Amino acid sequence: MEARQIAHDLRAMMATISLRAERLETHTDPTVRREAAAIAKTIERAAQVCDTVQFYGFESYAHVGIGESCNIAEIAEAALKLAIGDANPPIRLSVEAPALRNLAGCQGRLHRLFFNLGANSATSMAARGGAISVEGRVVEDKAVILVSDTGKGLSEDALAEIFASPRDRQLGVVSPIPRSGRLGLAQAAQMARELKGQLRLVSTGLAGVVFEITMPARPGLILIPPTPQDDAL
């Protein structure tokens, strides 16, 4: 199995663990919260290792960082399907981003970004099911990606803390218990920033919520592992 596939599979599992740990960080027992915070930090370090492992075997490309070629539609669909799982009632998924088939980015960060948004949406629709849709386009020099769901809207109180991190809750900056019922958004916003972009809430209401991801729209580098002949040179 290729190193990139191994890294992808590990990231998927760690994303799930990370989301579960974030939920535990809102537990009423302070001991549970401390342990959950420690787990979250360990998972974050492991995720960074995975982002490096995907370049294992062709170190000459290690400097690429967030410049590798990314097919947004494929990454989003894989991450969202993993986040939705076997939801019952079912959650429908639609992904349309034909203009973003070769976008410079980082597959690991994009996967974690979409997974967290998907898990967030799936949680809000757990009781009645619904739909998640992704639409991507290029506007001037920016890639604009809309991720919407038909879950519960957000109250005014929840809007003030929607991107609050577990650390903010520990320090008392915001309520220790999320009032929105939506988790994983702080990490999603962090992934967007690391991609030189931004995650923001566009709208919320009875029909659901819409998030917008913006990031630079430039062609990515196609990473080709060296052949045995190259290694011999």
C-alpha positions as CSV (number, residue, x, y, z in Angstrom):
1,M,0.0,0.0,0.0
2,E,1.3,3.5,-0.9
3,A,2.4,5.8,1.9
4,R,-0.2,8.4,0.7
5,Q,-3.0,5.8,1.1
6,I,-1.8,4.8,4.6
7,A,-1.7,8.5,5.6
8,H,-5.2,9.0,4.3
9,D,-6.6,6.1,6.2
10,L,-4.9,7.1,9.4
11,R,-6.1,10.7,9.0
12,A,-9.7,9.4,8.6
13,M,-9.5,7.4,11.8
14,M,-7.9,10.2,13.8
15,A,-10.5,12.7,12.6
16,T,-13.2,10.5,14.1
17,I,-11.3,10.2,17.4
18,S,-10.6,14.0,17.5
19,L,-14.3,14.8,17.1
20,R,-15.2,12.3,19.9
21,A,-12.5,13.9,22.1
22,E,-14.0,17.3,21.5
23,R,-17.3,16.1,22.7
24,L,-15.7,14.8,25.9
25,E,-14.1,18.2,26.5
26,T,-17.6,19.5,27.3
27,H,-18.2,16.8,30.0
28,T,-19.3,18.0,33.4
29,D,-16.5,16.0,35.1
30,P,-13.3,18.2,35.1
31,T,-11.1,15.0,35.1
32,V,-12.7,13.8,31.9
33,R,-12.3,17.2,30.3
34,R,-8.6,17.3,31.1
35,E,-8.0,13.8,29.7
36,A,-10.0,14.7,26.6
37,A,-7.9,17.8,26.0
38,A,-4.7,15.7,26.3
39,I,-6.1,13.2,23.8
40,A,-7.0,16.0,21.4
41,K,-3.4,17.4,21.5
42,T,-1.9,14.0,20.9
43,I,-4.3,13.4,17.9
44,E,-3.3,16.8,16.5
45,R,0.4,15.9,16.6
46,A,-0.3,12.6,15.0
47,A,-2.3,14.3,12.2
48,Q,0.7,16.5,11.5
49,V,2.8,13.4,11.2
50,C,0.3,12.0,8.7
51,D,0.6,15.1,6.6
52,T,4.3,14.5,6.4
53,V,4.0,10.7,5.8
54,Q,2.1,11.2,2.6
55,F,5.4,12.5,1.1
56,Y,7.4,9.5,2.4
57,G,9.4,7.9,-0.4
58,F,9.8,11.0,-2.5
59,E,11.5,13.5,-0.2
60,S,12.3,15.8,-3.1
61,Y,8.7,16.9,-3.0
62,A,8.6,17.5,0.8
63,H,8.9,21.3,0.4
64,V,5.6,21.4,-1.5
65,G,3.5,21.7,1.7
66,I,0.1,23.0,0.6
67,G,0.9,23.1,-3.1
68,E,0.0,19.5,-4.0
69,S,-2.7,18.9,-6.5
70,C,-6.2,18.4,-4.9
71,N,-9.4,17.4,-6.5
72,I,-11.9,19.1,-4.2
73,A,-14.9,17.1,-5.3
74,E,-13.2,13.8,-4.6
75,I,-11.8,14.8,-1.2
76,A,-15.0,16.4,-0.1
77,E,-17.1,13.4,-1.1
78,A,-14.8,10.9,0.6
79,A,-14.6,12.9,3.9
80,L,-18.3,13.7,4.0
81,K,-19.3,10.0,3.4
82,L,-17.0,9.0,6.2
83,A,-18.6,11.7,8.5
84,I,-22.1,10.7,7.6
85,G,-21.5,7.0,8.0
86,D,-24.7,4.8,8.1
87,A,-26.9,7.6,9.3
88,N,-30.5,6.6,10.0
89,P,-32.7,8.5,9.1
90,P,-30.5,8.8,6.0
91,I,-28.5,11.9,5.0
92,R,-28.3,12.6,1.3
93,L,-25.0,14.0,-0.2
94,S,-24.5,16.1,-3.3
95,V,-21.0,17.4,-4.4
96,E,-20.5,19.7,-7.4
97,A,-17.1,21.2,-7.9
98,P,-16.0,20.6,-11.5
99,A,-13.9,23.8,-11.7
100,L,-11.8,22.7,-8.7
101,R,-10.2,19.4,-10.0
102,N,-6.6,20.6,-9.7
103,L,-6.4,23.1,-6.8
104,A,-3.2,23.7,-4.9
105,G,-3.7,22.6,-1.3
106,C,-3.1,19.9,1.2
107,Q,-5.2,16.7,0.9
108,G,-4.8,16.0,4.6
109,R,-6.0,19.4,5.8
110,L,-8.8,19.5,3.2
111,H,-10.0,16.0,4.3
112,R,-10.1,17.1,8.0
113,L,-11.9,20.4,7.1
114,F,-14.7,18.6,5.2
115,F,-14.9,15.8,7.7
116,N,-15.4,18.2,10.6
117,L,-18.1,20.1,8.6
118,G,-19.8,16.9,7.7
119,A,-19.7,15.5,11.2
120,N,-21.1,18.8,12.4
121,S,-24.0,18.6,9.9
122,A,-24.7,15.0,10.5
123,T,-25.0,15.6,14.3
124,S,-27.5,18.4,13.7
125,M,-29.6,16.1,11.4
126,A,-29.3,12.9,13.5
127,A,-33.0,12.9,14.6
128,R,-34.7,13.6,11.2
129,G,-32.1,13.1,8.5
130,G,-31.6,15.6,5.7
131,A,-29.1,16.6,3.1
132,I,-25.6,18.0,2.7
133,S,-24.5,19.7,-0.5
134,V,-21.2,21.1,-1.7
135,E,-20.8,23.6,-4.5
136,G,-17.4,24.9,-5.7
137,R,-16.4,27.5,-8.2
138,V,-13.6,29.9,-9.0
139,V,-14.2,33.7,-8.5
140,E,-11.3,35.7,-9.8
141,D,-8.3,34.3,-8.0
142,K,-10.2,32.6,-5.2
143,A,-11.8,29.1,-4.9
144,V,-15.2,29.5,-3.3
145,I,-16.8,26.4,-1.8
146,L,-20.3,26.4,-0.2
147,V,-21.2,23.6,2.2
148,S,-24.8,23.6,3.2
149,D,-27.1,21.3,5.2
150,T,-30.7,21.1,6.2
151,G,-30.1,20.7,9.9
152,K,-31.0,22.9,12.8
153,G,-30.3,26.6,12.5
154,L,-28.3,28.5,15.1
155,S,-29.6,30.7,17.8
156,E,-28.1,34.2,18.4
157,D,-26.4,33.0,21.6
158,A,-24.8,30.1,19.6
159,L,-23.6,32.4,16.8
160,A,-21.2,34.2,19.3
161,E,-19.3,31.0,20.0
162,I,-19.7,29.0,16.8
163,F,-15.9,28.8,16.2
164,A,-14.9,28.7,19.8
165,S,-12.2,26.2,20.6
166,P,-12.1,23.8,23.5
167,R,-9.4,26.0,24.9
168,D,-11.7,29.0,24.9
169,R,-14.2,26.9,26.9
170,Q,-11.6,25.8,29.4
171,L,-10.6,29.5,29.9
172,G,-14.2,30.6,30.4
173,V,-14.1,32.8,27.3
174,V,-17.4,31.2,26.3
175,S,-19.9,28.8,27.8
176,P,-18.2,25.5,28.8
177,I,-21.1,23.6,27.1
178,P,-21.7,24.4,23.4
179,R,-25.1,26.0,23.1
180,S,-25.3,25.4,19.3
181,G,-25.1,21.6,19.6
182,R,-22.5,21.8,16.7
183,L,-19.0,20.7,17.3
184,G,-15.8,20.5,15.3
185,L,-16.1,24.0,13.7
186,A,-13.0,25.4,15.5
187,Q,-10.8,22.8,14.0
188,A,-12.4,23.2,10.6
189,A,-11.7,27.0,10.8
190,Q,-8.1,26.2,11.7
191,M,-7.7,23.9,8.8
192,A,-9.0,26.7,6.5
193,R,-6.5,29.2,7.9
194,E,-3.6,26.7,7.4
195,L,-4.7,26.4,3.7
196,K,-4.3,30.2,3.5
197,G,-8.1,30.6,3.4
198,Q,-11.1,31.2,5.6
199,L,-14.2,29.5,6.8
200,R,-17.2,31.6,7.6
201,L,-20.9,31.1,8.3
202,V,-23.0,32.6,5.4
203,S,-26.5,32.0,6.7
204,T,-28.5,30.1,9.3
205,G,-32.2,29.6,9.7
206,L,-35.0,27.0,9.8
207,A,-33.9,25.6,6.4
208,G,-30.4,24.9,7.8
209,V,-26.9,26.5,7.6
210,V,-24.5,27.4,4.9
211,F,-20.7,27.7,5.4
212,E,-18.3,29.2,2.9
213,I,-14.7,28.2,2.4
214,T,-12.4,30.5,0.4
215,M,-8.8,29.8,-0.5
216,P,-6.4,30.7,-3.2
217,A,-7.2,29.2,-6.6
218,R,-4.0,28.2,-8.3
219,P,-3.0,25.0,-10.0
220,G,-1.5,22.3,-7.8
221,L,1.7,20.3,-8.5
222,I,1.2,16.7,-9.6
223,L,3.4,14.7,-7.3
224,I,4.9,11.7,-9.0
225,P,6.9,9.3,-6.9
226,P,10.4,8.6,-8.2
227,T,11.0,5.3,-10.1
228,P,13.6,2.7,-9.1
229,Q,15.7,4.1,-11.9
230,D,15.5,7.6,-10.4
231,D,16.6,6.2,-7.0
232,A,19.6,4.6,-8.6
233,L,20.9,7.9,-10.1
